[in-house]
Amino acid sequence: MISEKELLAKVPTQLYIGGQWVDGSAGRTIDVTDPATGDTIATIADASPEDGIRALDAAVAAAAEWAATPARARGELLRSAWELLRERADEFALLMTLEMGKPLAEAKGEVTYGGEFLRWFAEEAPRIMGRYGPNPEGTGRMIVTQRPVGPCFFITPWNFPLAMATRKIAPALAAGCTVVIKPATLTPLTTLYFVKLLEEVGVPAGVVNVFTTSTSNAVSEPIIRDPRLRKLSFTGSTPVGRALLEQAAQGVLRTSMELGGNAPFIVFEDADLDAAVDAAMLAKFRNIGEACTAANRFLVHADVAEEFTRRVTERVAAMKVGRGTEEGVAIGPLIDDKAVAKASELVADAVAKGATVTTGGSKVDGPGTFYQPTVVSGVTAASDILREEIFGPVLAISTFTDEADAVRRANDTEYGLVSYVFTKDLARGQRMIDQLETGMMGLNVGVVSNAAAPFGGVKQSGLGREGGLEGIHEYLDTKYTLTPMS
């Protein structure tokens, strides 16, 4: 396997604009650190607002030719990217572990998941279709066609640095759109390395452009307000998403927003507890709990709450904490000190309001930003942990006795990304599908994400869908033409 030093030497540290790797015009740089050690692992270019506009210039210049490229050719490039990503899976997994902290086994899972968006949309590209037929009055023929929306700007988060890039880039390229992407400053290396991979497989100059910056708003806002931009896609917090929507309103941009979550995980009295506990470990501790789909509020029926708490506490107490490259590690570092402080504050608030810590509950001393995997039971309604997205390895349990109350409490949030329900009662399961206000739901499963499924939420969890049959239509405009009946 490649060494850390050898891998980091292969990763670009410049901006990629118009098919060229270039330094930022202001000469500034950004240090990228390993959250497990605090050590600097790379120093990358820090883009200025002028660099951002140059990236948009390149995407605009390449737009017409890329849109005219046959769909099969676009799909074959994505297929080649998927194949090369598979060959370099170990490299991408190690890189994500180094810059983000997730255990290596989970990073390998993300390579597989992120790669599936390349494969899925490679297959969707040649399936973009319209329709043709007479109008109801019989006076003309209707032609409905799909065309690419145009240049796109993507802002991606730090927690899934590969999958968030492929989930946006793949459908855009499949649809015939050109791209400017700004990865998170905390984890930019994976995106830079992926864009280098796209360059290697032959994606034309200007079709994909990437910049990194420490002044995100200053560089991003001129791009968003530029009338040549036609699409904005953002994954991140709801407050930032609201601000971006305000900026996008000036140009009436097509927008996709995948924002915050506060996922309920409901365990009814008839649930298969073995399956529920297994799923709870996945839904809560996948990616160290740093996922918008992470279960945030465990609502457990009073009849099974004690046993459920005992079982999850036993499992969580056995989880190994450490650097993600170490054998057997299940919980790596949180992304930074702020994340550790937030987890500590939410647990302290819950305890002050009546909850009990059954395992964990403390920051881990030493280098790195580690927090113990934690279970908190008896969480009361007034606790902040039930309203705020935890984004850490803390499993918070409340109890209920009535199905209607469980639904009310699950829906009592401004967010609506995903929910999880465990019950053996099929009729109850159908009621939950109908009543829970979320864009996605796991019924007796703890992981729902799949490239072939539409990912997205309702309420303040976002707009639009990524993945599935729906994903490519976020990058297509519909055109209707009427011709006279011959």
C-alpha positions in Angstrom: 0.0 0.0 0.0 1.2 3.5 -0.8 2.7 5.4 2.1 1.2 8.6 3.5 4.2 10.7 2.3 4.1 9.2 -1.2 0.3 9.8 -1.5 0.5 13.4 -0.4 3.2 14.0 -2.9 0.8 13.0 -5.7 -2.0 15.3 -4.6 -2.3 18.7 -6.4 -2.0 21.8 -4.3 -3.0 24.4 -6.9 -6.2 25.7 -8.4 -7.4 23.9 -11.6 -8.8 26.5 -14.1 -9.3 26.0 -17.8 -7.3 22.8 -17.8 -4.3 24.3 -16.0 -3.0 23.8 -12.5 -2.2 27.4 -11.3 -1.3 29.3 -8.2 -3.7 31.7 -6.7 -3.3 35.3 -8.0 -2.8 36.7 -4.5 0.0 34.3 -3.6 -1.7 33.2 -0.4 -1.8 29.6 0.9 -3.9 27.4 3.3 -2.5 24.7 5.6 -4.5 21.4 5.7 -4.2 19.5 9.0 -4.7 16.0 10.1 -7.4 16.2 12.9 -6.0 13.1 14.6 -2.6 14.8 15.2 -2.9 18.4 14.5 0.0 18.2 12.1 0.0 20.1 8.8 -0.1 17.5 5.9 -0.3 19.9 2.9 -0.3 23.6 1.9 -2.6 24.6 -0.9 -3.4 27.6 -2.9 -5.8 30.2 -1.5 -8.0 31.7 -4.3 -9.0 35.3 -4.5 -12.3 36.6 -6.0 -10.4 37.2 -9.3 -9.5 33.5 -9.3 -13.1 32.5 -8.8 -14.3 34.6 -11.7 -11.5 33.1 -13.9 -12.8 29.7 -13.0 -16.3 30.7 -14.1 -14.9 32.2 -17.3 -13.4 28.8 -18.1 -16.6 27.0 -17.4 -18.6 29.5 -19.6 -16.0 29.2 -22.4 -16.3 25.4 -22.4 -20.1 25.2 -22.0 -21.3 25.1 -25.6 -18.8 22.5 -26.8 -19.4 20.3 -23.8 -23.2 20.6 -24.2 -22.8 19.5 -27.9 -20.7 16.5 -27.0 -22.7 13.3 -27.6 -24.3 11.9 -24.5 -22.6 8.5 -25.0 -19.2 10.2 -25.1 -20.0 12.1 -21.8 -21.1 8.8 -20.3 -18.0 7.0 -21.4 -15.8 9.6 -19.7 -17.7 9.2 -16.4 -17.4 5.4 -16.8 -13.6 5.7 -17.3 -13.5 7.9 -14.1 -15.3 5.2 -12.2 -12.9 2.6 -13.4 -9.8 4.6 -12.5 -11.3 5.5 -9.1 -11.7 1.8 -8.4 -8.1 1.2 -9.2 -7.0 4.0 -6.8 -9.5 3.2 -4.1 -6.9 2.6 -1.4 -5.3 5.9 -2.2 -8.5 7.9 -2.0 -9.5 6.1 1.2 -6.2 6.9 2.9 -6.3 10.5 1.7 -9.8 11.0 3.3 -8.7 9.4 6.5 -5.7 11.7 6.7 -7.6 15.0 6.1 -10.9 14.2 7.7 -10.2 11.5 10.3 -12.7 8.8 9.5 -11.6 5.2 10.0 -10.0 3.7 7.0 -12.7 1.0 6.6 -15.3 3.7 6.4 -13.2 5.7 4.0 -13.1 2.7 1.7 -16.9 2.5 1.9 -17.1 6.1 0.8 -14.9 5.4 -2.2 -17.4 2.7 -3.3 -20.4 4.9 -2.6 -18.9 8.0 -4.3 -17.9 5.9 -7.3 -21.4 4.7 -7.8 -22.5 8.2 -8.7 -20.0 8.1 -11.6 -21.3 4.7 -12.7 -25.0 5.6 -12.3 -24.8 8.9 -14.2 -22.5 7.4 -16.9 -25.5 5.2 -17.6 -28.1 8.0 -17.3 -26.3 10.3 -19.8 -27.6 8.6 -22.9 -31.1 8.2 -21.5 -31.9 11.9 -21.5 -35.1 12.0 -23.5 -38.0 14.2 -24.5 -41.4 13.4 -26.1 -43.3 14.1 -29.3 -47.0 13.9 -30.1 -50.1 15.7 -31.1 -51.7 18.3 -28.8 -55.2 17.4 -27.5 -56.9 19.8 -29.9 -55.3 18.1 -32.9 -54.0 21.4 -34.3 -50.3 20.9 -33.8 -47.5 18.6 -32.6 -45.7 19.0 -29.3 -42.0 18.5 -29.1 -40.5 18.4 -25.5 -36.7 18.4 -25.2 -34.2 18.5 -22.4 -31.1 20.7 -22.5 -28.3 21.4 -20.0 -29.0 24.3 -17.7 -25.5 25.7 -18.2 -22.5 26.6 -16.0 -22.8 25.3 -12.5 -21.2 26.3 -9.1 -20.9 23.6 -6.4 -20.0 24.2 -2.8 -19.2 20.9 -0.9 -18.8 20.1 2.8 -15.9 18.6 4.6 -17.5 15.4 6.0 -17.8 13.3 2.8 -15.1 14.9 0.6 -15.3 12.4 -2.3 -19.0 11.5 -2.4 -20.2 15.1 -2.1 -18.0 15.9 -5.2 -19.1 13.0 -7.3 -22.8 13.3 -6.3 -22.8 16.8 -7.9 -20.1 16.6 -10.7 -21.4 13.3 -12.2 -25.0 14.4 -13.0 -23.8 17.8 -14.2 -21.3 16.3 -16.6 -23.8 13.6 -17.7 -26.4 16.4 -18.5 -23.9 18.4 -20.5 -23.1 21.1 -17.9 -19.7 22.6 -17.0 -18.7 23.0 -13.4 -16.8 25.2 -10.9 -16.4 23.5 -7.5 -15.2 24.8 -4.2 -14.4 22.1 -1.7 -14.4 22.8 2.1 -11.1 24.3 3.3 -10.9 21.6 6.0 -10.8 18.7 3.5 -9.9 19.9 0.1 -7.3 17.3 -0.9 -9.7 14.6 -1.9 -11.5 16.9 -4.3 -8.3 18.1 -5.8 -7.1 14.6 -6.3 -10.4 13.6 -7.9 -10.3 16.5 -10.3 -6.8 15.4 -11.3 -8.3 12.0 -12.0 -10.9 13.6 -14.3 -8.1 15.4 -16.1 -6.3 12.0 -16.6 -9.3 10.3 -18.1 -9.8 13.1 -20.7 -12.4 15.5 -19.4 -11.8 18.5 -21.6 -10.3 21.7 -20.3 -12.7 24.1 -18.7 -15.4 21.5 -18.2 -14.5 21.0 -14.5 -12.7 23.8 -12.5 -11.8 23.8 -8.9 -10.6 26.4 -6.4 -9.9 26.4 -2.7 -10.2 29.5 -0.5 -10.1 30.7 3.0 -12.5 33.5 2.2 -15.4 31.5 0.9 -18.1 34.2 0.9 -15.8 36.8 -0.7 -14.9 34.5 -3.6 -18.2 32.7 -4.0 -20.7 35.6 -3.9 -19.3 37.2 -7.2 -19.7 33.9 -8.9 -23.3 33.4 -7.7 -24.3 36.9 -8.7 -22.7 36.6 -12.1 -25.5 36.5 -14.8 -23.6 33.8 -16.7 -24.0 31.2 -13.9 -27.2 29.1 -14.2 -27.1 26.6 -11.4 -26.0 26.6 -7.7 -25.7 23.4 -5.6 -24.7 23.5 -2.0 -24.4 20.9 0.8 -23.9 22.3 4.3 -25.7 24.1 7.1 -29.1 25.6 6.9 -28.0 29.1 7.9 -25.4 29.2 5.1 -27.9 27.7 2.7 -30.4 30.5 3.4 -27.7 33.1 2.8 -26.8 31.5 -0.5 -30.4 31.3 -1.6 -30.7 35.1 -1.0 -27.7 35.6 -3.3 -29.0 33.2 -5.9 -32.4 35.0 -6.0 -30.9 37.9 -8.0 -30.2 35.7 -11.0 -33.1 33.4 -10.4 -30.7 30.5 -10.4 -31.7 26.8 -10.4 -30.7 25.7 -6.9 -30.1 22.4 -5.1 -29.7 22.7 -1.3 -28.9 19.7 0.9 -28.9 21.3 4.3 -29.1 20.3 8.0 -30.9 17.4 9.6 -32.3 16.3 12.9 -33.2 12.7 12.2 -35.5 10.8 14.5 -34.8 7.1 15.1 -38.1 5.6 16.4 -38.1 2.2 18.1 -41.6 0.8 18.7 -42.4 -1.9 21.4 -42.7 -4.6 18.7 -39.4 -3.9 17.0 -36.7 -6.5 16.5 -34.3 -5.2 19.0 -31.3 -7.0 17.5 -31.9 -5.3 14.2 -32.7 -2.0 15.8 -29.4 -1.9 17.8 -27.4 -3.0 14.8 -29.0 -0.2 12.8 -28.6 2.3 15.6 -24.8 1.8 15.5 -24.8 2.5 11.8 -27.2 5.4 11.8 -25.5 7.1 14.7 -21.8 6.3 14.5 -21.2 6.1 10.7 -18.6 8.8 9.8 -18.1 9.4 13.6 -21.6 10.8 13.7 -20.6 13.6 11.4 -23.3 13.1 8.8 -26.5 15.0 8.0 -28.2 11.6 7.8 -27.0 10.6 11.3 -29.8 9.7 13.8 -30.0 12.6 16.1 -32.9 11.8 18.4 -33.6 8.2 19.5 -37.3 7.9 20.5 -37.7 4.5 22.1 -40.9 3.0 23.5 -40.9 2.9 27.3 -41.5 -0.9 27.2 -38.2 -1.6 25.5 -36.2 1.5 26.4 -34.2 -0.1 29.3 -33.2 -3.1 27.2 -32.4 -1.0 24.1 -30.2 1.4 26.3 -28.4 -1.5 27.9 -27.6 -3.1 24.5 -26.4 0.1 22.8 -24.4 1.1 25.8 -22.6 -2.2 25.8 -21.8 -1.8 22.1 -20.7 1.8 22.3 -18.5 1.2 25.3 -16.5 -1.3 23.3 -15.8 1.0 20.4 -12.1 1.7 19.9 -11.1 5.4 19.6 -8.0 6.4 17.7 -6.4 7.6 14.4 -8.3 6.2 11.5 -5.3 4.4 10.1 -5.0 2.2 13.2 -6.3 -1.4 13.1 -9.8 -1.8 14.6 -10.5 1.9 15.2 -14.3 2.7 15.0 -14.2 6.3 16.1 -11.7 8.7 14.7 -11.2 12.4 15.6 -13.9 15.0 15.1 -13.1 17.6 12.5 -11.9 20.3 14.8 -12.0 21.8 18.4 -15.3 23.5 17.7 -16.9 20.1 17.0 -15.6 18.7 20.3 -16.8 21.7 22.2 -20.3 21.4 20.7 -20.6 17.7 21.7 -19.4 18.5 25.2 -21.9 21.3 25.6 -24.8 19.3 24.3 -24.1 16.4 26.7 -23.6 18.7 29.6 -26.9 20.5 28.9 -28.8 17.2 28.7 -27.3 16.0 32.0 -28.1 19.3 33.7 -31.8 18.8 32.5 -32.1 15.3 33.9 -30.4 12.9 31.5 -27.9 10.2 32.5 -24.6 9.3 30.7 -24.4 5.5 30.5 -21.0 5.5 28.7 -18.5 8.1 27.5 -19.3 11.8 27.8 -15.9 13.3 27.8 -13.2 14.7 25.5 -10.2 12.5 25.0 -7.0 14.0 26.3 -3.9 14.2 24.1 -3.2 15.3 20.6 -6.1 15.4 18.1 -9.7 16.3 18.4 -11.3 13.2 19.9 -14.5 12.8 21.8 -15.6 9.5 23.5 -18.5 7.6 21.9 -21.3 8.4 24.2 -24.8 7.2 25.2 -27.1 9.6 27.1 -30.5 8.2 28.3 -33.5 9.8 29.8 -33.1 13.0 27.7 -35.9 15.4 28.6 -37.9 17.6 26.1 -36.1 20.8 27.1 -32.7 19.6 26.2 -30.8 21.3 23.4 -29.5 17.9 22.1 -33.0 17.2 20.8 -33.2 20.4 18.8 -29.6 20.9 17.5 -27.7 18.7 15.0 -25.1 16.9 17.2 -22.6 16.0 14.4 -20.6 13.8 16.8 -20.6 10.3 18.4 -23.4 11.0 20.9 -26.5 8.8 21.0 -29.3 10.5 22.9 -32.4 8.5 24.1 -35.8 9.7 25.0 -38.9 7.5 25.7 -42.5 7.5 24.5 -45.6 5.4 25.1 -48.0 6.6 22.3 -47.6 6.3 18.6 -49.2 9.6 17.9 -46.9 11.3 20.4 -43.9 9.7 18.7 -44.9 11.1 15.4 -45.6 14.5 16.8 -42.2 14.6 18.5 -40.4 13.3 15.4 -42.0 16.0 13.3 -41.4 18.8 15.9 -38.4 20.3 14.1 -37.7 22.7 11.3 -35.7 19.9 9.6 -36.9 17.0 7.5 -34.1 15.1 5.9 -34.4 11.5 7.0 -36.1 9.4 9.6 -35.7 5.8 10.8 -38.4 3.5 12.1 -38.3 0.1 13.6 -41.5 -2.0 13.9 -42.7 -5.4 12.8 -46.2 -4.0 12.2 -46.5 -3.4 8.4 -49.6 -1.2 8.8 -47.8 1.0 11.3 -44.8 1.2 9.0 -47.1 2.5 6.3 -48.5 5.0 8.6 -45.0 6.2 9.4 -44.3 6.6 5.7 -47.4 8.7 5.3 -47.0 10.8 8.5 -43.3 11.5 9.1 -42.2 14.8 7.5 -38.9 13.8 5.9 -37.6 13.4 2.4 -36.2 10.0 3.1 -37.0 7.2 5.5 -35.4 3.9 6.6 -38.0 1.3 7.6 -36.1 -1.3 9.6 -32.8 -0.2 8.1 -30.1 2.1 9.4 -28.5 3.4 6.2 -30.6 4.8 3.3 -28.1 6.5 0.9 -27.8 5.0 -2.5 -26.7 6.5 -5.9 -29.8 5.0 -7.5 -32.2 6.7 -5.0 -33.2 10.4 -4.7 -31.4 12.0 -1.8 -32.8 15.1 -0.2 -35.1 16.6 2.4 -38.2 18.7 3.0 -38.8 21.8 5.2 -35.5 23.5 6.0 -33.4 20.4 5.1 -33.3 21.6 1.6 -34.5 21.8 -2.0 -34.1 19.3 -4.9 -32.8 15.8 -5.1 -29.4 14.2 -5.8 -29.0 10.7 -7.2 -31.6 8.5 -8.7 -33.6 9.2 -11.8 -34.4 12.6 -10.4 -30.8 13.6 -10.0 -29.9 14.4 -13.6 -33.1 16.5 -14.0 -31.6 19.0 -11.6 -29.2 19.9 -14.4 -31.7 20.0 -17.3 -34.1 22.6 -18.6 -37.3 21.5 -20.3 -38.1 23.1 -23.7 -41.5 22.8 -25.4 -42.0 23.5 -29.1 -45.2 23.5 -31.0 -45.3 22.8 -34.7 -48.3 22.9 -37.0 -50.1 19.7 -37.9 -48.8 18.6 -41.3 
